[in-house]
C-alpha cells in the first residue's frame, strides 16, 4: 500500500486514501465513504477527496473496540 506522509509541527503523519482505509479495515470503499460523511471515522477533505491520518484511525479503532468490550462485559457476567 503506497502511503503519503505529511510533515506537520508535531511530526510526520501517514495519510491514507479511502482505498487504503478500506483495505486496512477490510471494509468496502462505499462503507468508508459513508463513515467519513457521517463523521463516524476521523477524516478530512482535501479538495474533493477524503483523507485519513493512520494514527487517528488506529486510535479510533482502539476506542471503538474498548466501547464494544464495555458493552459486552455485563452480558458475559450473566
CNS distance restraints for C-alpha pairs under 8 A (distance, minus, plus):
assign (resid   1 and name CA) (resid  20 and name CA) 6.77 0.50 0.50
assign (resid   3 and name CA) (resid  14 and name CA) 6.51 0.50 0.50
assign (resid   3 and name CA) (resid  15 and name CA) 6.37 0.50 0.50
assign (resid   3 and name CA) (resid  16 and name CA) 6.15 0.50 0.50
assign (resid   4 and name CA) (resid  14 and name CA) 5.74 0.50 0.50
assign (resid   4 and name CA) (resid  15 and name CA) 5.19 0.50 0.50
assign (resid   4 and name CA) (resid  16 and name CA) 6.83 0.50 0.50
assign (resid   5 and name CA) (resid  12 and name CA) 6.32 0.50 0.50
assign (resid   5 and name CA) (resid  13 and name CA) 5.31 0.50 0.50
assign (resid   5 and name CA) (resid  14 and name CA) 4.45 0.50 0.50
assign (resid   5 and name CA) (resid  15 and name CA) 5.70 0.50 0.50
assign (resid   6 and name CA) (resid  12 and name CA) 5.52 0.50 0.50
assign (resid   6 and name CA) (resid  13 and name CA) 5.20 0.50 0.50
assign (resid   6 and name CA) (resid  14 and name CA) 6.48 0.50 0.50
assign (resid   6 and name CA) (resid  15 and name CA) 6.88 0.50 0.50
assign (resid   7 and name CA) (resid  11 and name CA) 5.91 0.50 0.50
assign (resid   7 and name CA) (resid  12 and name CA) 4.51 0.50 0.50
assign (resid   7 and name CA) (resid  13 and name CA) 6.54 0.50 0.50
assign (resid   8 and name CA) (resid  12 and name CA) 6.03 0.50 0.50
assign (resid   8 and name CA) (resid  13 and name CA) 7.62 0.50 0.50
assign (resid  13 and name CA) (resid  53 and name CA) 6.56 0.50 0.50
assign (resid  13 and name CA) (resid  54 and name CA) 7.36 0.50 0.50
assign (resid  13 and name CA) (resid  55 and name CA) 7.35 0.50 0.50
assign (resid  14 and name CA) (resid  53 and name CA) 5.82 0.50 0.50
assign (resid  14 and name CA) (resid  54 and name CA) 5.60 0.50 0.50
assign (resid  14 and name CA) (resid  55 and name CA) 7.40 0.50 0.50
assign (resid  15 and name CA) (resid  51 and name CA) 6.47 0.50 0.50
assign (resid  15 and name CA) (resid  52 and name CA) 5.51 0.50 0.50
assign (resid  15 and name CA) (resid  53 and name CA) 4.60 0.50 0.50
assign (resid  15 and name CA) (resid  54 and name CA) 6.00 0.50 0.50
assign (resid  16 and name CA) (resid  20 and name CA) 5.51 0.50 0.50
assign (resid  16 and name CA) (resid  21 and name CA) 6.29 0.50 0.50
assign (resid  16 and name CA) (resid  51 and name CA) 5.72 0.50 0.50
assign (resid  16 and name CA) (resid  52 and name CA) 5.01 0.50 0.50
assign (resid  16 and name CA) (resid  53 and name CA) 6.14 0.50 0.50
assign (resid  16 and name CA) (resid  54 and name CA) 6.43 0.50 0.50
assign (resid  17 and name CA) (resid  21 and name CA) 6.24 0.50 0.50
assign (resid  17 and name CA) (resid  50 and name CA) 6.57 0.50 0.50
assign (resid  17 and name CA) (resid  51 and name CA) 5.10 0.50 0.50
assign (resid  17 and name CA) (resid  52 and name CA) 6.40 0.50 0.50
assign (resid  18 and name CA) (resid  22 and name CA) 6.04 0.50 0.50
assign (resid  18 and name CA) (resid  29 and name CA) 6.22 0.50 0.50
assign (resid  18 and name CA) (resid  32 and name CA) 6.43 0.50 0.50
assign (resid  18 and name CA) (resid  33 and name CA) 7.05 0.50 0.50
assign (resid  18 and name CA) (resid  50 and name CA) 6.48 0.50 0.50
assign (resid  18 and name CA) (resid  51 and name CA) 6.74 0.50 0.50
assign (resid  18 and name CA) (resid  52 and name CA) 7.70 0.50 0.50
assign (resid  19 and name CA) (resid  23 and name CA) 6.22 0.50 0.50
assign (resid  19 and name CA) (resid  29 and name CA) 6.09 0.50 0.50
assign (resid  20 and name CA) (resid  24 and name CA) 6.04 0.50 0.50
assign (resid  21 and name CA) (resid  25 and name CA) 5.90 0.50 0.50
assign (resid  21 and name CA) (resid  26 and name CA) 7.96 0.50 0.50
assign (resid  21 and name CA) (resid  27 and name CA) 7.94 0.50 0.50
assign (resid  21 and name CA) (resid  32 and name CA) 7.21 0.50 0.50
assign (resid  21 and name CA) (resid  52 and name CA) 7.60 0.50 0.50
assign (resid  22 and name CA) (resid  26 and name CA) 5.48 0.50 0.50
assign (resid  22 and name CA) (resid  27 and name CA) 4.71 0.50 0.50
assign (resid  22 and name CA) (resid  28 and name CA) 5.58 0.50 0.50
assign (resid  22 and name CA) (resid  29 and name CA) 5.34 0.50 0.50
assign (resid  22 and name CA) (resid  31 and name CA) 7.97 0.50 0.50
assign (resid  22 and name CA) (resid  32 and name CA) 6.20 0.50 0.50
assign (resid  23 and name CA) (resid  27 and name CA) 6.56 0.50 0.50
assign (resid  23 and name CA) (resid  28 and name CA) 7.91 0.50 0.50
assign (resid  27 and name CA) (resid  31 and name CA) 6.39 0.50 0.50
assign (resid  27 and name CA) (resid  32 and name CA) 6.91 0.50 0.50
assign (resid  28 and name CA) (resid  32 and name CA) 6.56 0.50 0.50
assign (resid  29 and name CA) (resid  33 and name CA) 6.23 0.50 0.50
assign (resid  30 and name CA) (resid  34 and name CA) 6.21 0.50 0.50
assign (resid  31 and name CA) (resid  35 and name CA) 6.15 0.50 0.50
assign (resid  32 and name CA) (resid  36 and name CA) 6.11 0.50 0.50
assign (resid  33 and name CA) (resid  37 and name CA) 6.10 0.50 0.50
assign (resid  33 and name CA) (resid  50 and name CA) 7.90 0.50 0.50
assign (resid  34 and name CA) (resid  38 and name CA) 6.10 0.50 0.50
assign (resid  35 and name CA) (resid  39 and name CA) 6.13 0.50 0.50
assign (resid  35 and name CA) (resid  40 and name CA) 5.04 0.50 0.50
assign (resid  35 and name CA) (resid  41 and name CA) 5.70 0.50 0.50
assign (resid  36 and name CA) (resid  40 and name CA) 6.09 0.50 0.50
assign (resid  36 and name CA) (resid  41 and name CA) 5.48 0.50 0.50
assign (resid  36 and name CA) (resid  42 and name CA) 7.01 0.50 0.50
assign (resid  36 and name CA) (resid  43 and name CA) 5.96 0.50 0.50
assign (resid  36 and name CA) (resid  50 and name CA) 7.69 0.50 0.50
assign (resid  39 and name CA) (resid  43 and name CA) 7.59 0.50 0.50
assign (resid  41 and name CA) (resid  57 and name CA) 7.20 0.50 0.50
assign (resid  41 and name CA) (resid  60 and name CA) 7.02 0.50 0.50
assign (resid  42 and name CA) (resid  52 and name CA) 6.64 0.50 0.50
assign (resid  42 and name CA) (resid  53 and name CA) 7.75 0.50 0.50
assign (resid  42 and name CA) (resid  56 and name CA) 6.40 0.50 0.50
assign (resid  42 and name CA) (resid  57 and name CA) 6.47 0.50 0.50
assign (resid  42 and name CA) (resid  60 and name CA) 7.33 0.50 0.50
assign (resid  43 and name CA) (resid  50 and name CA) 6.63 0.50 0.50
assign (resid  43 and name CA) (resid  51 and name CA) 5.74 0.50 0.50
assign (resid  43 and name CA) (resid  52 and name CA) 4.75 0.50 0.50
assign (resid  43 and name CA) (resid  53 and name CA) 7.22 0.50 0.50
assign (resid  44 and name CA) (resid  50 and name CA) 5.74 0.50 0.50
assign (resid  44 and name CA) (resid  51 and name CA) 5.42 0.50 0.50
assign (resid  44 and name CA) (resid  52 and name CA) 6.47 0.50 0.50
assign (resid  45 and name CA) (resid  49 and name CA) 5.60 0.50 0.50
assign (resid  45 and name CA) (resid  50 and name CA) 4.61 0.50 0.50
assign (resid  45 and name CA) (resid  51 and name CA) 6.09 0.50 0.50
assign (resid  46 and name CA) (resid  50 and name CA) 6.12 0.50 0.50
assign (resid  46 and name CA) (resid  51 and name CA) 6.72 0.50 0.50
assign (resid  52 and name CA) (resid  56 and name CA) 7.54 0.50 0.50
assign (resid  52 and name CA) (resid  57 and name CA) 7.05 0.50 0.50
assign (resid  53 and name CA) (resid  57 and name CA) 6.35 0.50 0.50
assign (resid  54 and name CA) (resid  58 and name CA) 6.13 0.50 0.50
assign (resid  55 and name CA) (resid  59 and name CA) 6.26 0.50 0.50
assign (resid  56 and name CA) (resid  60 and name CA) 6.00 0.50 0.50
assign (resid  57 and name CA) (resid  61 and name CA) 6.17 0.50 0.50
assign (resid  58 and name CA) (resid  62 and name CA) 6.39 0.50 0.50
assign (resid  59 and name CA) (resid  63 and name CA) 6.28 0.50 0.50
assign (resid  60 and name CA) (resid  64 and name CA) 6.10 0.50 0.50
assign (resid  61 and name CA) (resid  65 and name CA) 6.00 0.50 0.50
assign (resid  62 and name CA) (resid  66 and name CA) 6.05 0.50 0.50
assign (resid  63 and name CA) (resid  67 and name CA) 6.08 0.50 0.50
assign (resid  64 and name CA) (resid  68 and name CA) 6.17 0.50 0.50
assign (resid  65 and name CA) (resid  69 and name CA) 6.16 0.50 0.50
assign (resid  66 and name CA) (resid  70 and name CA) 6.21 0.50 0.50
assign (resid  67 and name CA) (resid  71 and name CA) 6.36 0.50 0.50
assign (resid  68 and name CA) (resid  72 and name CA) 6.26 0.50 0.50
assign (resid  69 and name CA) (resid  73 and name CA) 6.07 0.50 0.50
assign (resid  70 and name CA) (resid  74 and name CA) 7.74 0.50 0.50
assign (resid  71 and name CA) (resid  75 and name CA) 7.84 0.50 0.50
assign (resid  72 and name CA) (resid  76 and name CA) 6.34 0.50 0.50
assign (resid  73 and name CA) (resid  77 and name CA) 6.42 0.50 0.50
assign (resid  74 and name CA) (resid  78 and name CA) 6.70 0.50 0.50
